[in-house]
Amino acid sequence: MLKRNSISTSQLFCILFLCRLSAEVVYPRTVSGTAAEAVLALIIAEVVRFVLALPVIIYSFKGCNIHRAVYGKNKFLGWCGALFAALLLGAAALRTLFNSSQFAVKNLLNGGVSWVVFAVSAIFAVYAAIMGAEALARSGAIFLIAAALISVTVILADIPYMSTEGLSARGSFSALLKDTVERVLRGGDYLIFAALLPYVNKKKSSSTGLTAMMFAVSSLLGGLVITLTSCLVLREMYGLCEYPHIAAASLADIAFFKRLDGGAAAVWTLCAAFRSGVLLFAAGSAVAEVYRAGHSGAAKEVGAQ
C-alpha cells in the first residue's frame, strides 16, 4: 500500500469523481422527503465541503503534500494531522463497506447475507489498496466509464417518466439541516485528494489545484444530475424510496432490457468497493508521508555527522 508510483491529474480527477458519485448512489436516502430539500441540502453540503478543503486546495497549487509540509513545521502537529486524516479515511471506508453491503443485499442479492457481501467487498478493497496508486488509477477509469454508461442509459430511458408534478411540496428546516449534515459526513474526497498529491505527476505547479477546482464543480453537477433525475421520475414517491436512483432505474425500459436496476446496482456496488479501497490507500498514504519525512530527516542528520 505504501508503494511509490505516479498518476496523472486526469486519473486523479477520475478517482475523485467516481468516489463522489458512488457515495451518492450507494448511501441510502437521508431524511429529506421532498425534492427541494434534497437539492438544497446537496448544494449546501458541497459548498461546506469545498470551504473546509480550501487550505488543502490552495496549498496544492504550490506544494506536493500538506501532511509532509505540516510535519516540516511541527513534528507533533504533523503526526496528529496525518493520524487524524487516516482515522477519518478509515472510518469512511468502513462506512462505505457497510452501506454498500446493505445496498447490494437490498437491490441486487435479495435474501443474501450482508456480512458475506461486506467481507468480500472488504477483501477487494484491501487488495485494491495494496496494488497502489497506478493500479487504482487504471481501474478507476474503467469503473467510471462503466458507471457513466449505465447511469446515462438509465437517465435516457427514464425521460418518458419525468414530470415536474408533485415537486412543489415544502419540507421543514430541521429535515433540511439533518440532510445537510448527513451529506457533509459522506465526504472524504478532499482528504483523498490531499493524500494522493505526492503520487500525481504534475505538468505545471498549478495542475493539481486546477484539478481540485474542476472536481468541485463536477461533484456538484454530478450530484445534482443524479438527485434531480430521481426527483423528476419519482416525484411524490421520492421521499418513500431508500435508494432513489435504483428506484428510478427500475422503471427504465430499453428494447429487451425491461429493467436496468439490477445492472445499475451491480456496477455501483463495485464502484463503492473501489471507493473503500481508495480510502484505505489514502489513509496509509497520509501516514506514510509523515513517516518518510521523519526518516529522511533522520538520514540527513546522520549523513551530516
N, C-alpha and C positions, 0 to 999 in steps of 0.2 A: 504493500500500500504506500510505502514511502519512496518508491522508485521515482527517480527524476527523469521526466520526459517532457515534451513540449506539445502544445496545441495552438491552433490559430485563433484569432479573435472571432472569426465566424463560427468555429466549433464551440468556443466559449458561449457565444450567443445561443446556439442550438441547445446546448446543455441547460442553460438557464431558462430558456423559453419552454422547453419540454418539462422541466421540473415544475415550473409555474402552472402550466395548463393541466398537468396530471393531478395536482392537488385540487384544482378547480373542479375536475370531473369526479375524482375518486372519493374525495371527502364528502360526507353527507350534507344535505342542505341544512343551513343553520336555522336560527329561529325566525328569520324573515318569512312572512306569509304572503307578501304582496310583491309585485314586480318593482314598484317604485322603491320599496325598502331594499330589495336585493341589489338593484343597480346603484342606488346612492351609497349603500354600505360598501360595495365593491370599490367605488371611486374614492371614498374617504380612506379606506384601508390601503389602497395603492399609494395615495399621497402620503399617508403616515409612514409607510414602509420606506418610501423614497426619501423623505426628510430625515428619518433615522439613519439611513445609509449614506447621506451626503458626505460625511467626513471620509468614509472609505472611497467613495466615488471621486471626490476632489483629490485625495492622495494618489489615486490610481493614475491620474494624468501625469504624475512625475515620478512615481515610485513603483516598486515591484511587489512588495509585501508589507502590509501595515503591521502585522504581528512582529516581524523582524525589526521594523523601524521603532516600534514602541519598546522592544527589548533593548535596542541600542541606547535609548534614553534612560530607561529604568528597568533593570532586570526583573524586579519583583512584579511591576505592573505588566511587563511583557509576558511573564508566565501566567499571571492572573487572567489577562485578556485572552491568551491563547486557550487556556484550560476552560474558561467560561464559554468561549465560542465553540469549543469542542463538545462541551456539555450540552449546549443548545442544539447543535447539529445532531448529536447522538439521540437526544430526546425527539427531535423532529423525524429522524429516521425510524425510530420505534413507533411513533405515532402514525407515520405513513404506512408502515408494515401492518399495523393493527387495522387501520381504515381500509387498506387495500384488500386484506383478507376478508373483512366484513363485506366489502363491495363485491368481491368475487363470489362469495357464497350466496349472496342475495340476488345477484344479476347474471351469474354465469354457471355456477355449480350448485344448483338447487339441491338441498339435502346434504351438501358437503360439510366437512368439519373444518371450522375456521382455523383451529390451531395447526392443522396439517398444511393449509394454504399459507399460514403465517410462517411455518418452518421452511417450506420450500422457497417462499419469497425471500426469507432471511438468508438462506444459503446462496441464492442467486445474487443478492445484494452484497454479501461479503465477498463473493467471488469477483463481482464487478469492481469492487473497491480495491481488491488485491491486484487486479490486472493493470491498474494505473491510469493516468490521465489520458494517454493516447488512445487506449482501448475504449475508455468511456466516451471520448470524443467521436470515435468512428461509429460505435454502436448507437450513440445518442442521435447522430444524424439519420441513421436508418430508422430508429424508433420514431423520430419526429416526422419523417416522411410518411410512415405508416399511419401515425395518428392524424396527420393532416388530411390524408386521403379519405380515411373513414369518417372523419368529422365533417369535411366538406360534402361528402356524399350524403350524410345524414341531414345536413342543413338544406341541401338542394332538394332532397326527397321530401322534406317537411314543409316546403314552401306552400303547397296547397292547403295545409292545415293552419297556416299562420293568420292571425287576426288580432286586431287591437281591442276587440270587445272584451270587457271584463277586466281591463288593466287599470281602471281608474280607482280601484279600492284603496282606501287610506289605511296606513298602518299606525303604529304607536312609536313614540320616541324611545321607550325602553327596549322594544324589539330591535329598532334600528341600532341602538348603542351596543346591544349584545351581539348583533350580527357583525357589526364593525370590528369589535374586539376579537371575535372568533376568526374573522378573515385576516386580521393583522397577525394572529398567532399561527396562521397557516404558513407564514413566511419562512425564511431561511435562505431564500435565493441570493440575497446580497451577502450573506455570510459565506455562501458557496463561492460567490464572485471574489470575495476577499481572499479566501483560502486558495483559489486556483490561479491567482495573479502570478505567482512565481513560475507557473508552467506555461504561461502564454508567450508566444513568440511575437513580439510587437514590431510592426513595421515603422511606427512612429511612437514617440513618447506619449502621445495623446490617444493612441489606438484603444486601449482598454477603457479609458474614461468615456470615449465616444460609444463604445460597445455597451457600457452600463446605461448610458442615456437612451440608446436605441432600445435596449431591453425594457427600460422603464415604460417607454411609450407603447411598445409591443405587448407588454404584460397587461397594461390597462385595456388596450384594444382587444386583445385575445380574450380576456376575461369578460369584457362587455359583449362580444360576439356570442360566446357560449351562453351567458346569462340571458341576454335579450332574445335569442332564438328560442331558448327553452320557455321563456315567459310568453312569447308570441304564440307558440304552439300549444302550451298547456293552459294558458290564461288563468281562469279562476281555480284551476286544479294545481297550479304551481305550488301553492302552499301545502298541498297534501302529498307531494312526491318527495321521497327521501333523496333520490338521485334524479334530478330533473332532466339532465342531458340524456340519460339512458331511457327515461320515460318517453322523452320526445323521439328517441331513436326507435322505440318500439312501434311507432306509427309510420315510420319510413317504409315506402313501398316502391322498389325499382325493379322492373322486369320480374325475374324469378326470385329475387331477394325480397320476400314479403316482409321481413323484419330484419333490422340491422342492429338491434340492441345487443345480441349475442356477440357479434363481431366487434362492436364498439367496446363492450365490456372486456373482451379478451385483450384487445390492443391496449386499453388504458390500464388494465391490471399489470401488464408487462411494463408499461411506462412508469407506473407507480413503484414497482420493484426496482426499476432503474434509478428512479429518484432516490430511493433509500440507499442504493449503492453509492450514488454521488455524494449524498450527505455523509455517509461513513468515510468516504475518501477525503472529503473536505475536513472532517473532524481530525483525521490523522494528519493531514497536511498542515493544519493550523499549529498543532503541537510540534510537528517535525521541523517547521521553520525556526521556531524558537530554540529547539534542541540543537539544530545545526548552527544557529547563530552563537550559542554558548560554546559549542565545541570548536568552532572556527576561531572564536576569540581566544580560547584557551590555547589552541595550537599556535596562534601568533605570539602569545606571551612566552610560550616555551621556546619558540624559534628565536625570539629576541634575546632570551637569556643565553 
